Amino acid sequence: MNILAILRAKQFSPNSVEKDEAIMMAVVSRLRAKGHVVEVIPEDTLLTLHAVPTGKIILSMGRTPETLRWLSRQDVCIVNSPESVALCQSRTALSRVMKETGTPQPPPSGSDGYWLKRDDGAARQHRDVVFAKNKADLRHRLAEFHQRGIKVYTVSANIVGDVVKFYGVRGTGFFRYFYPTDDGDTKFDDERHNGPAHHYPFDTKVFQQCVERLATAVGIDIFGGDAIVRNDGTFCIIDFNDWPSFSRCREEAADAITTLVVNRFVHPGAIRGYIFDYGGTLDTGGCHWGKFILHAYQHMDVPVTEEQFRQAYVYAERYVAQHPVILPDDTFRQTLEKKVNLQLQYLQLTPSYLSPLTSYLYQKVCRHISHSRDILQQIAQPKVLVSNFYGNLQTVLHEFSLDSLFSGVIESAVVGVRKPDPSIFALGLESLQLPPGAVAVVGDSIDKDILPATSIGCRTIWFRGKQWTDTLVVPPDACVTINDLSELLTMNPSTN
C-alpha cells in the first residue's frame, strides 16, 4: 500500500518540532517494516502536489487552513480527517460538542483566575494561551490580544487541581495519562499555575470513557489533551488536540497508530466497519436470552419445567413489546427485574425469587459485558450497534460503559423498524457511511442478524452460542462462525 505521511508545519509545533516529527517517523518505520511504501513530506510543500491517487492513505499532522482545504478535496482515507482537526482548532465549536456529549469543562468565570485562549487555530506561541489572575488582569490581557490583531478567543475559569495530560488512539484500546509536573516536560510551562501534582484519586475508568466519548463525537482517531483533577476526584477537560507528540509514550503510541492504519485501511478487501447486535451477542456470550434466563431458574432451583418457563418467557417478551413497561431511563438491571417479575407472575410463583434471580443474572451479564468491552476497545474499525430494544438502549450502554465505543446506535423502538427487516441494517450502513461489502455484521441469530444482513450485501459473522431450540442451524456459506468475540481480533481481515 502507498502511504503519504505529512509532517506538521513548524509554526504549529512550538517547542515540539523534534517530538512531533519523532512520533510520525516512528509510525512510518513500522509501516515500512510491514512492506508498505511511505512517502514523507513537510506540510509546507504539500500544496505543490497534485491530487493523491485513489487508494492511497494519508497520515496527516497538518494544521494550516490551506492543508485542511487540500485534504478535504482528496478522495482517499485520511488520518486524522481534516474535519476533525478543524473542530479541534476551534475551542468554541469544540465546547459545543463537549456540552452535547456531557463532557465536563471549565465554567466561564470563577475565583481562581482566568485563561484567555486564542481561538482562530491551534496555539503557535506562548502568548496565544495566557493566564490572568483576576478580572483586571484579564482586561489587560484582552487588550494585548486586540493589539496583536486577535479578535477570536475564549475565556474560561482557572480550575485548581492536578494537571493531567492524556493521549489516545481511538478504537485500539490505547489510552494513557501522565502528570506533567512529575517530570517537568512541558511545552509552555503553564502547569506551574497549579503547582506540583497532589495525585488526587479519581475514577480513571470514567475519565477514559469520557475522553473517548468526546473523541468519537469529534470524529478524531489520534488525540491528546489536558484535564484538571480536583481534590474531590471530579475532573474537567481543558484542552483537546489532534495528533499530539506522545513524547511520554511514543513507542506504545506508534504501535497503536500502526495497528489502527493496518486494521482499518491497508488490507485489500478488509472489513472497514462493524455492525454489532446487542442482546445475546455482547451481553450473554452468544447465548439466547431465553436459555440464559432458564439456566438461572435452574441454578436457583425455581420449581418450573422448561416448557412452563418457555411459555412465561414468550409471554413477558410480548407484554413488554406491547405495553410501555420499560422506560427510557430504565437501567438494564431495572429492565431485567421487570421482565423476570412478569415471568414469575405468569408462572404464579412467589415474588421472593425476584431479587435473587435478578442479582444472579445481572452479575453474569456484567462479566460478559466486561469481556465484550475489552474486545470492542481493541477493534480499530468504526462500530455501530443495531438492536431490537425497548427504547432505553442508550441508558443501558452508558450503564455498562459501552456508549463511547459506538459511532452510532440504531434501536428498533426509536427508528420504528425491527429485525429481521433488512432496512434496520441499512440504517447501520448509512450511519457508518460505508458500502455493505466493507461492513461485517456480528450477531448471535441466523434469522434476525445473519440472513437479513446477507440479503443487503453485508459480510456476516455468526457468534455461535446456545440457541433457543435444538434445531440444527446452518449459516450461509459465506458466513464466518466464531465461538468467542476475541476471535475477531485474530481473524484475517480479508476473510469472509
TAUR-V388503 format. One record per helix or strand of 2 or more residues. SS is the DSSP state (h for helix, s for strand). FROM is the first residue (numbers start at 0). TO is the last residue. Records with the same first field share a line. If there is no record, write none. Layout:
# TAUR-V388503
SS: FROM-TO / FROM-TO
This chain:
# TAUR-V388503
s: 1-6 / 36-41 / 56-59 / 76-78 / 113-117 / 128-131 / 152-156 / 161-168 / 173-177 / 221-228 / 234-241 / 272-275 / 381-386 / 407-410 / 438-442 / 458-462 / 479-481
h: 9-11 / 16-32 / 42-47 / 64-71 / 81-88 / 90-99 / 125-127 / 134-146 / 179-182 / 189-193 / 203-217 / 249-265 / 288-298 / 305-321 / 331-346 / 351-376 / 392-398 / 402-404 / 411-414 / 422-431 / 435-437 / 445-454 / 484-488
